[in-house]
Amino acid sequence: MRHAKLRMWNGNLSFIPCTITLCNALCGLSAIFYLMGGATESPLVPAIAIWLIFAAMFFDVFDGYAARKLHAESLHGMQLDSLSDLISFGVAPAILVHQLAINLSDYGLPGIWIAWSAAGFYAICTMWRLATYNTLALSDSPSKPSFTGLPSPAAALAICSVMLLLNRMDPGALPVAIVAVAYALITGFLMVSGFEYMHFKKLAKSGPPALRFAMLGLVVVALVQFGAFAFFALVHLYVLSGPIAEIIEKSNEWADNTIRKL
């Protein structure tokens, strides 16, 4: 089996990527504390909670990079990474959704139940997605160049990006609550779907070097110039890439079958 190639604890250097992974979990836990205790006059949640989820994303990327460079990959690290992701990209966004959706009660809607259902659905989908990923990683099936289902960090980024955008627009509590519920349901579904999403590192390495540098420069300029709007657009390009690729593939299959029948 594939996990036979990994040791439970891979040498003394394993503590370095594992420590970075724990920083991911601590950022997610801190975001939860701010979400549950930070009352603001705005209909949105405290901005620091969203930024802490972004910080967890940074540590989530960096721990895998450190493990590969130090040749310190291990089963312990893989499991620790998934548990940290569950806190930062599963529980924290679910609580964020709950805190926003509960405002529906002020408009004669069953906000408590809607908030509980949306947050619960998102959290359960995250758990299912992470468990599926770990199961595939330990199986004998060949590794794929893509993720099956939207990665949980990308789902959390989608929710946080729209909250940052709404924070600039200040639309009021009801639209924010509706958007939060919708995003929880949509991103939850995408995480457990069969849509294929390209690996972030493969996406960054695709194409000739000149094109990659040009695209990176364009992204940096867009983020500096347009801020939250550009960030929202970039995140959603990735989120939509899975369904769009599936539609294109099905359309090509339909066209090929139609041509064969002619």
Residue pairs with C-beta under 8 A, 6 or more apart in sequence:
1 138
1 139
1 140
2 137
2 138
2 139
2 140
3 75
3 137
3 138
6 73
6 74
6 75
6 78
7 74
7 75
8 74
8 75
8 76
9 74
9 76
10 71
10 72
10 73
10 74
10 76
10 77
11 71
11 72
13 70
13 71
13 72
14 67
14 72
14 74
14 76
14 77
16 66
16 70
16 72
17 63
17 64
17 66
17 67
17 70
17 72
17 73
17 77
18 63
18 76
18 77
18 80
20 59
20 62
20 63
20 66
21 59
21 60
21 63
21 77
21 80
21 81
21 84
22 80
22 84
23 59
24 56
24 59
24 60
24 63
24 81
24 84
24 85
24 88
25 56
25 83
25 84
25 87
25 88
27 52
27 53
27 55
27 56
27 59
27 88
28 52
28 53
28 56
28 84
28 87
28 88
28 89
28 91
28 92
29 87
30 52
31 48
31 49
31 50
31 52
31 53
31 56
31 88
31 92
31 96
32 49
32 87
32 91
32 92
32 95
34 45
34 46
34 48
34 49
34 52
35 45
35 46
35 49
35 92
35 95
35 96
35 99
36 95
36 99
38 45
38 46
38 48
38 49
40 46
42 167
42 170
43 100
43 103
43 171
43 172
43 173
43 176
43 177
44 100
44 163
44 166
44 167
44 176
45 96
45 99
45 100
45 163
47 164
47 167
49 92
49 96
50 96
50 160
50 163
50 164
52 92
53 88
53 89
53 92
53 93
53 156
53 160
54 157
54 160
56 84
56 88
56 89
56 92
57 88
57 89
57 153
57 156
57 157
60 81
60 84
60 85
60 88
60 89
60 153
61 200
63 77
63 81
64 81
66 72
67 73
67 74
67 77
78 134
78 137
79 134
82 130
82 131
82 133
82 134
85 126
85 130
85 152
85 153
86 126
86 127
86 130
86 152
88 156
89 126
89 152
89 153
89 155
89 156
90 122
90 123
90 126
90 127
90 130
90 152
90 156
91 123
92 156
93 122
93 155
93 156
93 159
93 160
93 184
94 119
94 120
94 122
94 123
94 126
94 184
95 119
96 159
96 160
96 163
96 180
97 115
97 118
97 119
97 122
97 159
97 180
97 181
97 183
97 184
98 115
98 116
98 118
98 119
99 115
100 115
100 163
100 176
100 177
100 180
101 111
101 114
101 115
101 118
101 119
101 177
101 180
101 181
101 184
102 111
102 112
102 115
102 177
103 111
103 173
103 174
103 176
103 177
104 110
104 111
104 114
104 115
104 174
104 177
104 178
104 181
105 111
105 112
106 173
106 174
107 174
111 177
114 181
115 181
118 180
118 181
118 184
118 185
119 184
121 184
121 185
121 188
122 155
122 184
122 185
122 187
122 188
124 188
125 187
125 188
125 189
125 191
125 192
126 152
126 155
126 188
126 191
128 191
128 192
129 149
129 150
129 151
129 152
129 191
129 192
130 152
132 148
132 149
132 192
133 147
136 148
144 196
145 198
145 199
145 202
146 196
146 197
146 198
146 199
146 202
147 196
147 197
147 198
147 199
148 194
148 195
148 196
148 197
149 190
149 191
149 192
149 193
149 194
149 195
149 197
150 187
150 190
150 191
150 193
150 195
150 197
150 239
150 242
151 191
151 197
151 200
152 191
154 197
154 235
154 238
154 239
155 187
155 188
155 190
155 191
155 239
157 235
158 183
158 187
158 235
158 236
158 239
159 180
159 183
159 184
159 187
161 228
161 231
161 232
161 235
161 236
162 179
162 183
162 232
163 176
163 180
164 228
164 231
164 232
165 228
165 229
165 232
166 175
166 176
166 179
167 228
168 228
187 239
190 239
190 242
190 243
193 242
194 246
195 242
195 243
195 245
195 246
196 242
196 245
196 246
197 238
197 241
197 242
198 206
198 241
203 238
204 212
205 212
206 212
207 215
219 230
219 234
222 230
222 233
222 234
223 230
223 231
223 234
